[in-house]
Amino acid sequence: MNMTMRIAAVALAAALAIGLAGQVRAQEQAPGPAPAATTAPAGGAAAIDAAHRRLAEERIGGGLKYLLAQRNPDGGWGFAPGASHPALTAMAVRCFLQHPDYGPRSQVVEAAMKSLLSFRQADGGFYVPKEGNQNYITSVAVTALAAAGDPRHKDALAGAVAFLRGIQIVPGSKTPTGDAVAEDHPYVGGVSYGEHGRPDLSNLGFWMEAMRDAGVKGDDPAMRRALAFVTRLQNRTEGSAGGTFVVKGTDDGGFVYAVNRKGATYVGESKAGEEEQRGLRSYGSMTYTGFKSMLYANVSRDDPRVRAAFEWIRKYWRLDSNPNMPAVQSRQGLYYYYHVFSKALRAWGQAEITDLRGVKHNWRHELIDTLTEGQRADGSWINTAEERWMEGNPVLATCYAVLSLQETLKK
């Protein structure tokens, strides 16, 4: 692998995986009203006023215009002009598929799908063999194929789903060091960048979303195993698998990033770091990922795990940064956070969230307003503070922003 490809591989993994962002940690807030009702009010179109609906549609239109101008000759998109990449192509084509002016037979989608399918491998996955990142790229490819609903891609979709099933860590799998994975191994249910490496919540979040979009039910055995892994990474002593991986946890209901091997033991990892006396810090992008993943696995809204995560969301509500991240990681991965924020709250189904101070938030309106402020004159978005996680690439940031806005318009 030459140096350019190596840099691109690492950057893509970081951009899609970690979702780091943050400006200033939300201050501890005094207890407020009683927990919100567990019955969700009507959401979707009824939750948006006419002005915000028009604004979202305008901003989406501007984003699509920008993406059209960035297409490569083969109809795909990439991190550099002229070199299409399956991850960005899948993300961009989904933006078009979710717009009423485009469909599976439109010229834009036809060309993009041809580019995407050129990255299909013999094992059913979508990836660049020398680059890796098989799970991330295949997962976003599945979401694009599912959004298209095109019978011509039925075999490609089925093969990609089978590939994703095959990379989930299950009893009988082998770790990279050759150790056998037993039923009680902390990696069981998780998904890594490739095959059976160290799993993490970001990888699994993309995997569960892809499976759900492809029609896999929440009670499917693979989804139930995934749910068990998700639960291990929740900062909630009660109910977390053995309580082993919430080391010195804040026990606040939020989520951390991964389980890592440390010598002969396994410990939790948070990309927000640790606090003296408090332990691993939960943070926004992983908490919203964990929250939506539990909902995708059909966990009840009244389940204590779901309620604990929702209370974390109420406590740390904000859109100017990735909640509860330290200031040193200010705004890194902010558009990744918006992406999981929008998907999680649409899955939750509640149009208005009351935070622990008693302030009511129409999440759709607030997200639309925030993204409107960040859109540039050419229709793109870019994270000007982002060098490390690739959101300084306007194609990636624009895909995240458009997909997030499109969630606000769905029921």
Contacts in CASP RR format, 6 or more apart in sequence:
PFRMAT RR
TARGET T0000
AUTHOR 0000-0000-0000
METHOD contacts of the structure
MODEL  1
MNMTMRIAAVALAAALAIGLAGQVRAQEQAPGPAPAATTAPAGGAAAIDA
AHRRLAEERIGGGLKYLLAQRNPDGGWGFAPGASHPALTAMAVRCFLQHP
DYGPRSQVVEAAMKSLLSFRQADGGFYVPKEGNQNYITSVAVTALAAAGD
PRHKDALAGAVAFLRGIQIVPGSKTPTGDAVAEDHPYVGGVSYGEHGRPD
LSNLGFWMEAMRDAGVKGDDPAMRRALAFVTRLQNRTEGSAGGTFVVKGT
DDGGFVYAVNRKGATYVGESKAGEEEQRGLRSYGSMTYTGFKSMLYANVS
RDDPRVRAAFEWIRKYWRLDSNPNMPAVQSRQGLYYYYHVFSKALRAWGQ
AEITDLRGVKHNWRHELIDTLTEGQRADGSWINTAEERWMEGNPVLATCY
AVLSLQETLKK
1 9 0 8 1.000
1 130 0 8 1.000
1 131 0 8 1.000
5 128 0 8 1.000
5 130 0 8 1.000
5 131 0 8 1.000
8 79 0 8 1.000
8 85 0 8 1.000
8 131 0 8 1.000
9 128 0 8 1.000
9 131 0 8 1.000
9 132 0 8 1.000
9 133 0 8 1.000
11 79 0 8 1.000
11 389 0 8 1.000
11 390 0 8 1.000
12 79 0 8 1.000
12 85 0 8 1.000
12 87 0 8 1.000
12 131 0 8 1.000
12 133 0 8 1.000
12 136 0 8 1.000
12 390 0 8 1.000
13 133 0 8 1.000
13 136 0 8 1.000
13 193 0 8 1.000
14 388 0 8 1.000
14 389 0 8 1.000
14 390 0 8 1.000
15 333 0 8 1.000
15 336 0 8 1.000
15 389 0 8 1.000
15 390 0 8 1.000
15 391 0 8 1.000
15 393 0 8 1.000
15 396 0 8 1.000
16 87 0 8 1.000
16 133 0 8 1.000
16 136 0 8 1.000
16 140 0 8 1.000
16 202 0 8 1.000
16 206 0 8 1.000
16 336 0 8 1.000
17 136 0 8 1.000
17 193 0 8 1.000
17 200 0 8 1.000
17 202 0 8 1.000
17 203 0 8 1.000
18 202 0 8 1.000
18 257 0 8 1.000
18 271 0 8 1.000
18 285 0 8 1.000
18 333 0 8 1.000
18 336 0 8 1.000
18 389 0 8 1.000
19 202 0 8 1.000
19 271 0 8 1.000
19 285 0 8 1.000
19 322 0 8 1.000
19 332 0 8 1.000
19 333 0 8 1.000
19 336 0 8 1.000
19 337 0 8 1.000
19 389 0 8 1.000
20 271 0 8 1.000
20 285 0 8 1.000
20 322 0 8 1.000
20 325 0 8 1.000
20 329 0 8 1.000
20 332 0 8 1.000
20 333 0 8 1.000
20 388 0 8 1.000
20 389 0 8 1.000
21 285 0 8 1.000
21 321 0 8 1.000
21 322 0 8 1.000
21 325 0 8 1.000
21 329 0 8 1.000
21 330 0 8 1.000
21 331 0 8 1.000
21 332 0 8 1.000
21 333 0 8 1.000
21 334 0 8 1.000
21 336 0 8 1.000
21 337 0 8 1.000
22 321 0 8 1.000
22 322 0 8 1.000
22 323 0 8 1.000
22 325 0 8 1.000
22 326 0 8 1.000
22 327 0 8 1.000
22 329 0 8 1.000
22 330 0 8 1.000
22 331 0 8 1.000
22 332 0 8 1.000
22 334 0 8 1.000
23 320 0 8 1.000
23 321 0 8 1.000
23 322 0 8 1.000
23 325 0 8 1.000
23 327 0 8 1.000
23 330 0 8 1.000
23 331 0 8 1.000
24 321 0 8 1.000
24 327 0 8 1.000
24 330 0 8 1.000
25 323 0 8 1.000
25 324 0 8 1.000
25 325 0 8 1.000
25 326 0 8 1.000
25 327 0 8 1.000
26 315 0 8 1.000
26 316 0 8 1.000
26 317 0 8 1.000
26 318 0 8 1.000
26 323 0 8 1.000
26 324 0 8 1.000
29 315 0 8 1.000
29 355 0 8 1.000
29 356 0 8 1.000
29 357 0 8 1.000
30 356 0 8 1.000
30 357 0 8 1.000
31 356 0 8 1.000
32 356 0 8 1.000
32 357 0 8 1.000
32 358 0 8 1.000
33 354 0 8 1.000
33 356 0 8 1.000
33 358 0 8 1.000
35 307 0 8 1.000
35 310 0 8 1.000
35 311 0 8 1.000
35 314 0 8 1.000
36 310 0 8 1.000
36 314 0 8 1.000
36 350 0 8 1.000
36 353 0 8 1.000
36 354 0 8 1.000
38 301 0 8 1.000
38 302 0 8 1.000
38 307 0 8 1.000
40 301 0 8 1.000
40 348 0 8 1.000
40 349 0 8 1.000
40 350 0 8 1.000
41 350 0 8 1.000
41 351 0 8 1.000
41 352 0 8 1.000
42 351 0 8 1.000
43 349 0 8 1.000
43 350 0 8 1.000
43 351 0 8 1.000
43 411 0 8 1.000
44 346 0 8 1.000
44 351 0 8 1.000
44 364 0 8 1.000
44 409 0 8 1.000
44 410 0 8 1.000
44 411 0 8 1.000
45 53 0 8 1.000
45 409 0 8 1.000
45 411 0 8 1.000
46 351 0 8 1.000
47 351 0 8 1.000
47 352 0 8 1.000
47 362 0 8 1.000
47 364 0 8 1.000
48 56 0 8 1.000
48 364 0 8 1.000
48 365 0 8 1.000
48 368 0 8 1.000
48 408 0 8 1.000
48 409 0 8 1.000
49 365 0 8 1.000
52 364 0 8 1.000
52 365 0 8 1.000
52 368 0 8 1.000
52 369 0 8 1.000
52 408 0 8 1.000
53 409 0 8 1.000
55 368 0 8 1.000
55 369 0 8 1.000
55 372 0 8 1.000
56 364 0 8 1.000
56 368 0 8 1.000
56 405 0 8 1.000
56 408 0 8 1.000
56 409 0 8 1.000
57 409 0 8 1.000
59 368 0 8 1.000
59 371 0 8 1.000
59 372 0 8 1.000
59 375 0 8 1.000
59 379 0 8 1.000
59 401 0 8 1.000
59 405 0 8 1.000
60 95 0 8 1.000
60 99 0 8 1.000
60 402 0 8 1.000
60 405 0 8 1.000
60 406 0 8 1.000
60 409 0 8 1.000
61 99 0 8 1.000
61 379 0 8 1.000
62 375 0 8 1.000
62 379 0 8 1.000
63 95 0 8 1.000
63 375 0 8 1.000
63 379 0 8 1.000
63 380 0 8 1.000
63 381 0 8 1.000
63 398 0 8 1.000
63 401 0 8 1.000
63 402 0 8 1.000
64 95 0 8 1.000
64 96 0 8 1.000
64 99 0 8 1.000
64 402 0 8 1.000
65 379 0 8 1.000
66 378 0 8 1.000
66 379 0 8 1.000
66 380 0 8 1.000
66 394 0 8 1.000
66 398 0 8 1.000
67 77 0 8 1.000
67 92 0 8 1.000
67 95 0 8 1.000
67 96 0 8 1.000
67 395 0 8 1.000
67 398 0 8 1.000
67 399 0 8 1.000
67 402 0 8 1.000
68 108 0 8 1.000
69 378 0 8 1.000
70 77 0 8 1.000
70 81 0 8 1.000
70 394 0 8 1.000
70 395 0 8 1.000
71 77 0 8 1.000
71 108 0 8 1.000
71 111 0 8 1.000
71 112 0 8 1.000
72 78 0 8 1.000
72 81 0 8 1.000
72 82 0 8 1.000
72 83 0 8 1.000
72 84 0 8 1.000
72 115 0 8 1.000
73 82 0 8 1.000
74 84 0 8 1.000
74 111 0 8 1.000
74 114 0 8 1.000
74 115 0 8 1.000
74 118 0 8 1.000
75 84 0 8 1.000
75 89 0 8 1.000
75 108 0 8 1.000
75 111 0 8 1.000
75 112 0 8 1.000
75 114 0 8 1.000
75 115 0 8 1.000
76 84 0 8 1.000
76 88 0 8 1.000
76 89 0 8 1.000
76 92 0 8 1.000
76 93 0 8 1.000
76 111 0 8 1.000
76 112 0 8 1.000
76 115 0 8 1.000
76 116 0 8 1.000
77 84 0 8 1.000
77 85 0 8 1.000
77 88 0 8 1.000
77 89 0 8 1.000
77 91 0 8 1.000
77 92 0 8 1.000
77 112 0 8 1.000
77 395 0 8 1.000
78 84 0 8 1.000
78 85 0 8 1.000
78 88 0 8 1.000
78 89 0 8 1.000
78 395 0 8 1.000
79 85 0 8 1.000
79 88 0 8 1.000
79 390 0 8 1.000
79 393 0 8 1.000
79 395 0 8 1.000
79 396 0 8 1.000
84 115 0 8 1.000
85 128 0 8 1.000
86 116 0 8 1.000
86 119 0 8 1.000
86 126 0 8 1.000
86 127 0 8 1.000
86 128 0 8 1.000
86 137 0 8 1.000
86 140 0 8 1.000
86 141 0 8 1.000
87 133 0 8 1.000
87 136 0 8 1.000
87 137 0 8 1.000
87 140 0 8 1.000
88 395 0 8 1.000
88 396 0 8 1.000
88 399 0 8 1.000
89 112 0 8 1.000
89 115 0 8 1.000
89 116 0 8 1.000
89 119 0 8 1.000
89 144 0 8 1.000
90 116 0 8 1.000
90 126 0 8 1.000
90 137 0 8 1.000
90 140 0 8 1.000
90 141 0 8 1.000
90 143 0 8 1.000
90 144 0 8 1.000
91 140 0 8 1.000
91 144 0 8 1.000
91 396 0 8 1.000
91 399 0 8 1.000
91 400 0 8 1.000
91 403 0 8 1.000
92 112 0 8 1.000
92 395 0 8 1.000
92 399 0 8 1.000
93 108 0 8 1.000
93 109 0 8 1.000
93 112 0 8 1.000
93 113 0 8 1.000
93 116 0 8 1.000
93 144 0 8 1.000
93 148 0 8 1.000
94 140 0 8 1.000
94 143 0 8 1.000
94 144 0 8 1.000
94 147 0 8 1.000
94 403 0 8 1.000
95 399 0 8 1.000
95 402 0 8 1.000
95 403 0 8 1.000
95 406 0 8 1.000
96 102 0 8 1.000
96 103 0 8 1.000
96 106 0 8 1.000
96 108 0 8 1.000
96 109 0 8 1.000
96 112 0 8 1.000
97 103 0 8 1.000
97 104 0 8 1.000
97 109 0 8 1.000
97 144 0 8 1.000
97 147 0 8 1.000
97 148 0 8 1.000
98 147 0 8 1.000
98 403 0 8 1.000
98 406 0 8 1.000
99 406 0 8 1.000
102 108 0 8 1.000
102 109 0 8 1.000
103 109 0 8 1.000
103 148 0 8 1.000
104 110 0 8 1.000
104 113 0 8 1.000
104 148 0 8 1.000
104 149 0 8 1.000
104 150 0 8 1.000
109 148 0 8 1.000
113 144 0 8 1.000
113 148 0 8 1.000
113 150 0 8 1.000
113 153 0 8 1.000
116 126 0 8 1.000
116 141 0 8 1.000
116 144 0 8 1.000
117 153 0 8 1.000
117 156 0 8 1.000
119 126 0 8 1.000
119 127 0 8 1.000
119 128 0 8 1.000
119 137 0 8 1.000
119 141 0 8 1.000
120 126 0 8 1.000
120 156 0 8 1.000
120 160 0 8 1.000
121 127 0 8 1.000
121 129 0 8 1.000
123 163 0 8 1.000
124 138 0 8 1.000
124 156 0 8 1.000
124 159 0 8 1.000
124 160 0 8 1.000
124 162 0 8 1.000
124 163 0 8 1.000
125 134 0 8 1.000
125 137 0 8 1.000
125 138 0 8 1.000
125 141 0 8 1.000
125 159 0 8 1.000
125 160 0 8 1.000
125 163 0 8 1.000
126 137 0 8 1.000
126 138 0 8 1.000
126 141 0 8 1.000
126 160 0 8 1.000
127 133 0 8 1.000
127 134 0 8 1.000
127 137 0 8 1.000
127 138 0 8 1.000
128 137 0 8 1.000
132 193 0 8 1.000
132 194 0 8 1.000
133 193 0 8 1.000
133 194 0 8 1.000
134 163 0 8 1.000
134 167 0 8 1.000
134 193 0 8 1.000
134 194 0 8 1.000
134 195 0 8 1.000
135 164 0 8 1.000
135 167 0 8 1.000
135 191 0 8 1.000
135 192 0 8 1.000
135 193 0 8 1.000
135 194 0 8 1.000
135 203 0 8 1.000
135 206 0 8 1.000
135 207 0 8 1.000
136 193 0 8 1.000
136 203 0 8 1.000
136 206 0 8 1.000
138 160 0 8 1.000
138 163 0 8 1.000
138 164 0 8 1.000
138 210 0 8 1.000
139 164 0 8 1.000
139 206 0 8 1.000
139 207 0 8 1.000
139 209 0 8 1.000
139 210 0 8 1.000
140 206 0 8 1.000
140 210 0 8 1.000
141 160 0 8 1.000
142 157 0 8 1.000
142 160 0 8 1.000
142 161 0 8 1.000
142 164 0 8 1.000
142 210 0 8 1.000
142 211 0 8 1.000
142 213 0 8 1.000
142 214 0 8 1.000
143 209 0 8 1.000
143 210 0 8 1.000
143 213 0 8 1.000
145 153 0 8 1.000
145 156 0 8 1.000
145 157 0 8 1.000
145 160 0 8 1.000
145 214 0 8 1.000
146 157 0 8 1.000
146 210 0 8 1.000
146 213 0 8 1.000
146 214 0 8 1.000
146 215 0 8 1.000
147 213 0 8 1.000
157 214 0 8 1.000
160 210 0 8 1.000
160 214 0 8 1.000
161 210 0 8 1.000
161 211 0 8 1.000
161 214 0 8 1.000
161 216 0 8 1.000
164 191 0 8 1.000
164 207 0 8 1.000
164 210 0 8 1.000
164 211 0 8 1.000
165 222 0 8 1.000
167 191 0 8 1.000
167 192 0 8 1.000
167 194 0 8 1.000
167 195 0 8 1.000
167 196 0 8 1.000
168 189 0 8 1.000
168 190 0 8 1.000
168 191 0 8 1.000
168 207 0 8 1.000
168 222 0 8 1.000
168 225 0 8 1.000
168 226 0 8 1.000
169 181 0 8 1.000
169 185 0 8 1.000
169 187 0 8 1.000
169 188 0 8 1.000
169 189 0 8 1.000
169 190 0 8 1.000
169 191 0 8 1.000
169 192 0 8 1.000
169 196 0 8 1.000
169 197 0 8 1.000
169 199 0 8 1.000
170 181 0 8 1.000
170 188 0 8 1.000
170 189 0 8 1.000
170 225 0 8 1.000
171 181 0 8 1.000
171 182 0 8 1.000
171 183 0 8 1.000
171 185 0 8 1.000
171 188 0 8 1.000
172 180 0 8 1.000
172 181 0 8 1.000
172 182 0 8 1.000
173 181 0 8 1.000
173 187 0 8 1.000
173 196 0 8 1.000
174 180 0 8 1.000
174 181 0 8 1.000
174 196 0 8 1.000
175 181 0 8 1.000
175 187 0 8 1.000
175 196 0 8 1.000
175 197 0 8 1.000
176 196 0 8 1.000
176 197 0 8 1.000
176 198 0 8 1.000
181 187 0 8 1.000
181 188 0 8 1.000
181 196 0 8 1.000
186 232 0 8 1.000
186 241 0 8 1.000
186 244 0 8 1.000
186 245 0 8 1.000
186 259 0 8 1.000
186 266 0 8 1.000
187 196 0 8 1.000
187 197 0 8 1.000
187 198 0 8 1.000
187 199 0 8 1.000
187 229 0 8 1.000
187 259 0 8 1.000
188 225 0 8 1.000
188 228 0 8 1.000
188 229 0 8 1.000
189 199 0 8 1.000
189 204 0 8 1.000
189 222 0 8 1.000
189 225 0 8 1.000
189 226 0 8 1.000
189 228 0 8 1.000
189 229 0 8 1.000
190 199 0 8 1.000
190 203 0 8 1.000
190 204 0 8 1.000
190 207 0 8 1.000
190 225 0 8 1.000
190 226 0 8 1.000
190 229 0 8 1.000
191 199 0 8 1.000
191 203 0 8 1.000
191 204 0 8 1.000
191 207 0 8 1.000
191 226 0 8 1.000
192 198 0 8 1.000
192 199 0 8 1.000
192 200 0 8 1.000
192 203 0 8 1.000
193 203 0 8 1.000
198 258 0 8 1.000
198 259 0 8 1.000
198 260 0 8 1.000
198 261 0 8 1.000
199 229 0 8 1.000
199 258 0 8 1.000
199 259 0 8 1.000
200 257 0 8 1.000
200 258 0 8 1.000
200 259 0 8 1.000
200 269 0 8 1.000
201 229 0 8 1.000
201 230 0 8 1.000
201 233 0 8 1.000
201 255 0 8 1.000
201 256 0 8 1.000
201 257 0 8 1.000
201 258 0 8 1.000
201 286 0 8 1.000
201 289 0 8 1.000
201 290 0 8 1.000
201 293 0 8 1.000
202 257 0 8 1.000
202 285 0 8 1.000
202 286 0 8 1.000
202 289 0 8 1.000
204 226 0 8 1.000
204 229 0 8 1.000
204 230 0 8 1.000
204 293 0 8 1.000
205 289 0 8 1.000
205 290 0 8 1.000
205 292 0 8 1.000
205 293 0 8 1.000
207 226 0 8 1.000
208 223 0 8 1.000
208 226 0 8 1.000
208 230 0 8 1.000
208 293 0 8 1.000
208 296 0 8 1.000
208 297 0 8 1.000
209 292 0 8 1.000
209 293 0 8 1.000
209 296 0 8 1.000
209 343 0 8 1.000
211 220 0 8 1.000
211 222 0 8 1.000
211 223 0 8 1.000
211 226 0 8 1.000
211 296 0 8 1.000
212 218 0 8 1.000
212 223 0 8 1.000
212 296 0 8 1.000
216 222 0 8 1.000
216 223 0 8 1.000
217 223 0 8 1.000
217 298 0 8 1.000
218 224 0 8 1.000
218 296 0 8 1.000
218 297 0 8 1.000
218 298 0 8 1.000
219 298 0 8 1.000
223 296 0 8 1.000
223 297 0 8 1.000
223 298 0 8 1.000
224 297 0 8 1.000
226 293 0 8 1.000
226 297 0 8 1.000
227 293 0 8 1.000
227 294 0 8 1.000
227 297 0 8 1.000
227 299 0 8 1.000
228 241 0 8 1.000
230 255 0 8 1.000
230 290 0 8 1.000
230 293 0 8 1.000
230 294 0 8 1.000
230 297 0 8 1.000
231 239 0 8 1.000
231 240 0 8 1.000
231 241 0 8 1.000
231 294 0 8 1.000
231 305 0 8 1.000
232 240 0 8 1.000
232 241 0 8 1.000
232 244 0 8 1.000
232 245 0 8 1.000
232 259 0 8 1.000
233 245 0 8 1.000
233 255 0 8 1.000
233 256 0 8 1.000
233 257 0 8 1.000
233 258 0 8 1.000
233 259 0 8 1.000
233 268 0 8 1.000
233 286 0 8 1.000
233 290 0 8 1.000
234 240 0 8 1.000
234 246 0 8 1.000
234 253 0 8 1.000
234 254 0 8 1.000
234 255 0 8 1.000
234 290 0 8 1.000
234 305 0 8 1.000
234 308 0 8 1.000
234 309 0 8 1.000
235 246 0 8 1.000
235 249 0 8 1.000
235 250 0 8 1.000
235 251 0 8 1.000
235 252 0 8 1.000
235 253 0 8 1.000
235 254 0 8 1.000
235 255 0 8 1.000
235 256 0 8 1.000
235 280 0 8 1.000
235 282 0 8 1.000
236 246 0 8 1.000
236 251 0 8 1.000
236 252 0 8 1.000
236 253 0 8 1.000
236 254 0 8 1.000
236 304 0 8 1.000
236 305 0 8 1.000
236 308 0 8 1.000
237 243 0 8 1.000
237 246 0 8 1.000
237 249 0 8 1.000
237 251 0 8 1.000
238 304 0 8 1.000
239 304 0 8 1.000
239 305 0 8 1.000
240 246 0 8 1.000
244 266 0 8 1.000
245 259 0 8 1.000
245 266 0 8 1.000
245 267 0 8 1.000
245 268 0 8 1.000
246 256 0 8 1.000
246 268 0 8 1.000
246 280 0 8 1.000
247 267 0 8 1.000
247 268 0 8 1.000
247 279 0 8 1.000
247 280 0 8 1.000
248 274 0 8 1.000
248 278 0 8 1.000
248 279 0 8 1.000
248 280 0 8 1.000
249 278 0 8 1.000
249 279 0 8 1.000
249 280 0 8 1.000
250 275 0 8 1.000
250 278 0 8 1.000
250 279 0 8 1.000
250 280 0 8 1.000
250 281 0 8 1.000
250 282 0 8 1.000
252 282 0 8 1.000
252 308 0 8 1.000
252 312 0 8 1.000
252 315 0 8 1.000
253 282 0 8 1.000
253 287 0 8 1.000
253 308 0 8 1.000
253 309 0 8 1.000
253 311 0 8 1.000
253 312 0 8 1.000
254 282 0 8 1.000
254 284 0 8 1.000
254 286 0 8 1.000
254 287 0 8 1.000
254 308 0 8 1.000
254 309 0 8 1.000
254 312 0 8 1.000
255 282 0 8 1.000
255 283 0 8 1.000
255 284 0 8 1.000
255 286 0 8 1.000
255 287 0 8 1.000
255 289 0 8 1.000
255 290 0 8 1.000
255 291 0 8 1.000
255 309 0 8 1.000
256 268 0 8 1.000
256 269 0 8 1.000
256 270 0 8 1.000
256 271 0 8 1.000
256 272 0 8 1.000
256 280 0 8 1.000
256 281 0 8 1.000
256 282 0 8 1.000
256 283 0 8 1.000
256 286 0 8 1.000
257 268 0 8 1.000
257 269 0 8 1.000
257 270 0 8 1.000
257 271 0 8 1.000
257 286 0 8 1.000
258 268 0 8 1.000
258 269 0 8 1.000
259 266 0 8 1.000
259 267 0 8 1.000
259 268 0 8 1.000
259 269 0 8 1.000
260 266 0 8 1.000
260 267 0 8 1.000
260 268 0 8 1.000
260 269 0 8 1.000
268 280 0 8 1.000
269 280 0 8 1.000
270 280 0 8 1.000
270 281 0 8 1.000
270 282 0 8 1.000
270 283 0 8 1.000
270 286 0 8 1.000
271 283 0 8 1.000
271 286 0 8 1.000
272 280 0 8 1.000
272 281 0 8 1.000
272 282 0 8 1.000
272 283 0 8 1.000
272 324 0 8 1.000
272 325 0 8 1.000
272 326 0 8 1.000
272 329 0 8 1.000
273 280 0 8 1.000
273 281 0 8 1.000
273 326 0 8 1.000
274 280 0 8 1.000
274 281 0 8 1.000
275 281 0 8 1.000
281 324 0 8 1.000
281 325 0 8 1.000
281 326 0 8 1.000
282 312 0 8 1.000
282 324 0 8 1.000
283 322 0 8 1.000
283 323 0 8 1.000
283 324 0 8 1.000
283 325 0 8 1.000
284 316 0 8 1.000
284 322 0 8 1.000
284 323 0 8 1.000
284 324 0 8 1.000
284 325 0 8 1.000
284 337 0 8 1.000
285 322 0 8 1.000
285 333 0 8 1.000
285 336 0 8 1.000
285 337 0 8 1.000
285 340 0 8 1.000
287 309 0 8 1.000
287 312 0 8 1.000
287 313 0 8 1.000
287 316 0 8 1.000
287 323 0 8 1.000
288 313 0 8 1.000
288 337 0 8 1.000
288 340 0 8 1.000
288 341 0 8 1.000
288 343 0 8 1.000
288 344 0 8 1.000
288 345 0 8 1.000
289 340 0 8 1.000
289 344 0 8 1.000
290 309 0 8 1.000
290 344 0 8 1.000
291 306 0 8 1.000
291 309 0 8 1.000
291 310 0 8 1.000
291 313 0 8 1.000
291 344 0 8 1.000
291 348 0 8 1.000
292 340 0 8 1.000
292 343 0 8 1.000
292 344 0 8 1.000
292 347 0 8 1.000
292 348 0 8 1.000
294 303 0 8 1.000
294 305 0 8 1.000
294 306 0 8 1.000
294 309 0 8 1.000
295 306 0 8 1.000
295 344 0 8 1.000
295 347 0 8 1.000
295 348 0 8 1.000
296 347 0 8 1.000
299 305 0 8 1.000
299 306 0 8 1.000
300 306 0 8 1.000
301 307 0 8 1.000
301 348 0 8 1.000
310 348 0 8 1.000
311 356 0 8 1.000
313 353 0 8 1.000
314 353 0 8 1.000
314 354 0 8 1.000
314 355 0 8 1.000
314 356 0 8 1.000
315 355 0 8 1.000
315 356 0 8 1.000
316 323 0 8 1.000
316 324 0 8 1.000
317 323 0 8 1.000
317 353 0 8 1.000
317 355 0 8 1.000
317 359 0 8 1.000
317 361 0 8 1.000
319 338 0 8 1.000
319 341 0 8 1.000
319 366 0 8 1.000
319 367 0 8 1.000
319 370 0 8 1.000
320 370 0 8 1.000
321 330 0 8 1.000
321 331 0 8 1.000
321 334 0 8 1.000
322 329 0 8 1.000
322 331 0 8 1.000
322 332 0 8 1.000
322 333 0 8 1.000
322 334 0 8 1.000
322 337 0 8 1.000
330 385 0 8 1.000
331 383 0 8 1.000
331 385 0 8 1.000
331 386 0 8 1.000
332 383 0 8 1.000
332 385 0 8 1.000
332 386 0 8 1.000
332 388 0 8 1.000
332 389 0 8 1.000
332 391 0 8 1.000
333 383 0 8 1.000
333 386 0 8 1.000
333 389 0 8 1.000
333 391 0 8 1.000
334 383 0 8 1.000
334 385 0 8 1.000
334 386 0 8 1.000
334 391 0 8 1.000
335 381 0 8 1.000
335 383 0 8 1.000
335 391 0 8 1.000
335 396 0 8 1.000
335 397 0 8 1.000
335 400 0 8 1.000
335 401 0 8 1.000
335 404 0 8 1.000
336 389 0 8 1.000
336 391 0 8 1.000
336 400 0 8 1.000
338 367 0 8 1.000
338 370 0 8 1.000
338 371 0 8 1.000
338 400 0 8 1.000
338 401 0 8 1.000
338 404 0 8 1.000
339 400 0 8 1.000
339 403 0 8 1.000
339 404 0 8 1.000
341 363 0 8 1.000
341 367 0 8 1.000
341 404 0 8 1.000
342 363 0 8 1.000
342 367 0 8 1.000
342 403 0 8 1.000
342 404 0 8 1.000
342 405 0 8 1.000
342 407 0 8 1.000
342 408 0 8 1.000
343 407 0 8 1.000
345 353 0 8 1.000
345 363 0 8 1.000
346 407 0 8 1.000
346 408 0 8 1.000
346 410 0 8 1.000
351 362 0 8 1.000
351 363 0 8 1.000
351 364 0 8 1.000
352 360 0 8 1.000
352 361 0 8 1.000
352 362 0 8 1.000
352 363 0 8 1.000
353 360 0 8 1.000
353 361 0 8 1.000
353 363 0 8 1.000
354 360 0 8 1.000
354 361 0 8 1.000
355 361 0 8 1.000
364 408 0 8 1.000
367 404 0 8 1.000
367 405 0 8 1.000
367 408 0 8 1.000
368 405 0 8 1.000
368 408 0 8 1.000
371 381 0 8 1.000
371 401 0 8 1.000
371 404 0 8 1.000
371 405 0 8 1.000
374 381 0 8 1.000
375 381 0 8 1.000
375 401 0 8 1.000
376 382 0 8 1.000
376 394 0 8 1.000
379 398 0 8 1.000
380 394 0 8 1.000
380 395 0 8 1.000
380 397 0 8 1.000
380 398 0 8 1.000
381 394 0 8 1.000
381 397 0 8 1.000
381 398 0 8 1.000
381 400 0 8 1.000
381 401 0 8 1.000
382 391 0 8 1.000
382 392 0 8 1.000
382 393 0 8 1.000
382 394 0 8 1.000
382 397 0 8 1.000
382 398 0 8 1.000
383 391 0 8 1.000
383 392 0 8 1.000
383 397 0 8 1.000
384 392 0 8 1.000
386 392 0 8 1.000
386 397 0 8 1.000
390 396 0 8 1.000
391 397 0 8 1.000
391 400 0 8 1.000
END
